[in-house]
Each structure stands twice: as structure tokens, then as C-alpha cells.
Amino acid sequence: MLDTDQTSPTCIARRVDTGDRASCRHQGVRVLAQFARYAFSALPALALAGAVMLVLPPAQLAWIDAPAAEAKARKGSAIRGAKTAAARRRQIERDLARARARVIPARLAGVHAPHITPLPEPNPSRGQIAEPTARAVIPLTLKDKKAAVLAADAGTLRRIGRHVMVGYHAAQQLMPLIERAAIGGVFVTSRNVRRRGKAALAQELAGIRKAAEAAGRAEFWIATDQEGGTVSRLSPPLPYQPALPTLLRRAKPEAREEAIQTFAEKQAKALAELGINLNFAPVADLNHNVKAPGDRHTRIRYRAIAEDPAVVTSVARTYCDVLAKSNIQCTLKHFPGLGRIAADTHITSAHLKTPSDVLETSDWIPFRRLLGETAAFVMVGHPHLDAVDATRPASTSPAVIQKLLRENWKFDGVVVTDDLAMGAIKRHFPGGMGAAAVEALNAGADIALIGSDGDEIYDVLYALIAANDDGRLTADKLAASASRQSKAAAAMHLATPSASAGEQTAAPSKTTTARQ
């Protein structure tokens, strides 16, 4: 240790007073030498401590200076919180600026034309940011469209809504539409049965149907997609059944008819117990065994009944006849045929390039025969039928639906679109699902299917109401479609043909909405 007695300020001062300055200087040298010796002796310990701090994670060094670390953390948190709060305030101001400039539904605003509310000048003291585009016309949000649909003219909404079928996640989300008779049916799929029993689903569907009837929608379709095999949307809780092509391979030729009938009876009984009255089955596409790496969802070669059109026709007829006895409507899908197509319309657009004369003698045989001999619905898919209309998906093409099916084949039954939420429409059709629904109904389709859940249905309904207001939605087509649906519903004992005569004959009315 240092000799504090000899080096203390008092001692040094005393020596200075007595003139012994040399002794003081000598003592200062001794002090410096002692400090240097102790410093060199401490170097190994300091090096070890430095190495420990480099090697150990920061969490294990908290004991070194925990109070300082805590104070630093509190300060950093306060700074981050202040920055976050400031960012939130700026975002709120930007949102308010956009809201003031947005065109809102004219019915709700009490005006009859689009308008723009001028913005006040930004106030920098409140954190408002000037935005050069703030006064531009901003497209309607989905929330705006939902408000406009729910405020639409009741008669228009009822007349248009019967041509729309929608999927759902929770039944409650549909009630505002069902109470206004704004939809013609619901699509029940795997998300609706997940972790649920058969009784719970049956009760839910009964409640939906009761609400629709209370709103005056006696003809209300409750549809599903229960083919068997990989497309068994309601299994479980319904018993699993193999796909029809698998059933055919397992059965002996002489026992095929009985096997198909037993299959259909078991399926019809299970569906009827749930309250299903429309099934999107059977697959009437021919099996050309087309393999494609990009086909992740359609996979027709596993679902198509057979390659022989006669076999497909026979099996599909037996299946539809059995379902009809349980008051369940069958649906032939997917016209004009997916059996020759490699692209997956769930993801992208596709083209059927086969000439019409070849299709007439092969792929179209089951469709044409059964649509002329049974009451089956037909689902029109989204591929472009190049020989008839290479510019539009078949589901939106007047040349395919109106001219080929209605006029050439004399088909006067119900046409359902494939799901408009599929990629071929949602991602690739100009204007998306709403525009596609307008085009499909004008082309002669009866029901636009939107299988996705959520509020996307409001985008479609808004587009249909807007087209009705502008005269772009053909009233005669809707009236003819309403008549076809009423006849089909009467055949399934859902309602009498006169139940919705008012909807069929009512003059089209317009809903006051603002669009841009």
C-alpha cells in the first residue's frame, strides 16, 4: 500500500514551508513509482475481465452495472414510445385527410352525384402532413361499398341478390344480407365443419334457412361440394366415401350400377340430414389423364369418372336420379371441360384449344345428353374456349352460355359459375370478381358463386347494383333467370313457381349510389 503519511498533502505542505523542497520532489517520484507497480500488477486481471465481457452474452453481464442498464433501457423505451406515438398521430392525420377527400356512397351522403369535400389546410402544429394527392378522387373502400349495399333499395337488392351465392366463415356475418334477402344461397365447405359435429352444422343451416324464409326468400339454395374422394368438403362429420372413379375400378362391371346407386343413396341421405339441397357434383369432365406440375388443386385425372363418355353419362345419370329423390339438386361440372387442360384455373387463366367438332364427339357428350334429359344444373368453368370465344373465360362468355348452351343446345336449366374467387377470375379478369359477376349474368348465367368468406361479397353486390343503375345489367336476362330458378326450386319442393313472381316481373329500380 502507499505510504499515505509521507505523501499526504499536509506533510508535503509542511516540507515546503521548511524549505525541504527536494525531499518533496523525491517523495513524488516514489509515489509515481508505486502507482506504476500496482498498475502493472493489475494488467492480467483487467485482461481477463475484458475477455469475459467479450465472450459472455450481455444478459449474463447485467450484474456488472444493473442500475445503469435499467436506466438506459427505460430511456430507450421512452424514446421508442414517443416515436411510435408521434408516428400514430401522423398516420391518423393522413387517414383523416384521405377520408375527407374520399367519395362516399351518395345515398348515405344525401346527394345524387359524386362529390369531393375540400380539405382544410394542413396544420403543422398538430402534426398534419401536406399531401399533394389528398384532394384527388380516391376509389371507394370495401367498407364504403358495404355501407352502400346495406343501404340500397330493398327491391333492387332482393332482385339482384337471388343470383348470388356466397361462402361464409361465421353464420352471423351473413345475417345483414340474409335479412335483406340480398343473397340467393350459401356455399358450405370444409371451414364450416372444422371441429364441429353433424348436429351443430345442421342446426346452423336450419337457422340460416329460417332467416331467409323470414325475409321472404323461400327459394334459398344451401350448396356444398361433396364429390367423394379428395373433394369431400363435409367429411368429417359426414362419412367419407371414395371418389366415383375409384368406386368404378373396385366394382365388377356387372355390379357397377348397384354400386353407384348405393353410393348416391348414402351420400344423399347424409346431405339431406344436414339440410343441403344443392350439390356441386358429379364431375362430367372426361379423364384424359393430363398431368401437369402446376396443377395443385384441380387434379381432374383423379376426379373424372372415366375416359369413355358413355360410362360418364351412365354414372352421372344414376347419381343425379338418386339425389333428386332426396330433393337434392345435382350439378354437372365443369363445362366446357377441364379434362384436356393442364393449367389450374384455381391459380391462373387457361385455354381449351380443342376444336368444337372434336369436343362435340367426346367431352361434350355427357353434358349435352344429361342437360337435355335431366333437371341437372351445369357449372361453367373459367377456361377460355378458344373455338368459340378466345377472349373471355367461359363463365363470362355470352357465346358459350347464351349462344352455345341456351340457343344451340336448347338448355333452359340453371347455370352456375365456378367460384369467382378462383385465380383465373380474381387475379386475371379485368375488374375482378365484381365485373365478372356482371358479365356472367349478362351472358346468361343464373347464379354467380363466390366461395370465399368475408366481406368480398359486398364488392360483388356493389358492382351488380352499380351495373343495374347504369343500365349495364340486362333486366330481361335477370327475369328469365329468376323463372328458371323458381322452376328448379319447385322441382326440389323448396317453393312454388309463384313464390317469387314479384321478383321476376318487378320493373328494375335503381339504387342511388356514387361511384368513380
FENVENKA-V621634 format. One record per pair of residues at least 12 apart in sequence whose ideal C-beta (glycine too) atoms are under 6 Angstrom apart, sorted by sequence separation. I is the first residue (numbers start at 1). J is the second residue. If there is no record, write none. Layout:
((I J) (I J))
This chain:
((12 24) (247 259) (289 301) (388 400) (228 241) (229 242) (382 395) (420 433) (228 242) (229 243) (287 301) (340 354) (380 394) (401 415) (486 500) (119 134) (228 243) (285 300) (380 395) (385 400) (247 263) (336 352) (420 436) (100 117) (166 183) (205 222) (287 304) (101 119) (100 119) (164 183) (165 184) (285 304) (287 306) (7 27) (164 184) (165 185) (167 187) (283 303) (287 307) (6 27) (161 182) (283 304) (286 307) (482 503) (483 504) (97 119) (161 183) (162 184) (165 187) (395 417) (482 504) (157 180) (158 181) (395 418) (417 440) (437 460) (7 31) (157 182) (434 459) (438 463) (479 504) (150 176) (337 363) (434 460) (433 460) (437 464) (417 445) (421 450) (434 463) (438 467) (415 445) (419 449) (420 450) (421 451) (352 383) (356 387) (415 446) (416 447) (417 448) (421 452) (2 34) (238 270) (284 316) (335 367) (355 387) (414 446) (417 449) (419 451) (442 474) (101 134) (171 204) (178 211) (350 383) (351 384) (352 385) (353 386) (416 449) (475 508) (93 127) (97 131) (101 135) (103 137) (178 212) (181 215) (282 316) (93 128) (181 216) (185 220) (304 339) (332 367) (351 386) (380 415) (446 481) (102 138) (179 215) (181 217) (185 221) (186 222) (187 223) (188 224) (382 418) (90 127) (97 134) (101 138) (171 208) (282 319) (345 382) (377 414) (378 415) (379 416) (380 417) (381 418) (89 127) (185 223) (300 338) (332 370) (406 444) (446 484) (108 147) (198 237) (300 339) (377 416) (379 418) (446 485) (104 144) (197 237) (371 411) (396 436) (193 234) (368 409) (402 443) (469 510) (105 147) (341 383) (382 424) (401 443) (402 444) (105 148) (108 151) (190 233) (335 378) (338 381) (382 425) (396 439) (401 444) (107 151) (189 233) (332 376) (396 440) (401 445) (334 379) (335 380) (395 440) (398 443) (298 344) (330 376) (331 377) (332 378) (333 379) (397 443) (465 511) (297 344) (334 381) (396 443) (284 332) (296 344) (329 377) (331 379) (279 328) (295 344) (297 346) (336 385) (466 515) (283 333) (292 342) (294 344) (316 366) (277 328) (278 329) (279 330) (280 331) (288 339) (224 276) (285 337) (287 339) (288 340) (290 342) (222 275) (226 279) (285 338) (286 339) (313 366) (222 276) (227 281) (268 322) (272 326) (285 339) (312 366) (316 370) (320 374) (222 277) (223 278) (224 279) (225 280) (260 315) (264 319) (268 323) (309 365) (313 369) (320 376) (221 278) (261 318) (265 322) (271 328) (309 366) (260 318) (264 322) (268 326) (336 394) (245 305) (268 328) (244 305) (261 322) (206 275) (205 275) (414 484) (202 274) (201 274) (202 275) (414 488) (348 423) (349 424) (346 422) (347 423) (286 363) (345 422) (346 423) (345 424) (349 428) (284 366) (284 367) (375 491) (329 492) (327 492) (327 493) (277 492) (187 451) (219 489) (219 494) (219 495) (218 495) (163 441) (218 499) (165 447) (163 447) (164 448) (165 449) (166 450) (167 451) (169 453) (167 452) (168 453) (167 453) (166 457) (160 464) (146 455) (149 458) (146 458) (149 461) (142 455) (145 458) (149 462) (152 465) (145 459) (148 462) (145 462) (159 503) (156 509) (155 509) (156 511) (153 509) (153 511) (152 511) (148 513) (137 516) (112 512) (114 514) (114 516) (107 512) (106 512) (107 513) (106 513) (105 513) (106 514) (105 514) (103 514) (103 516))
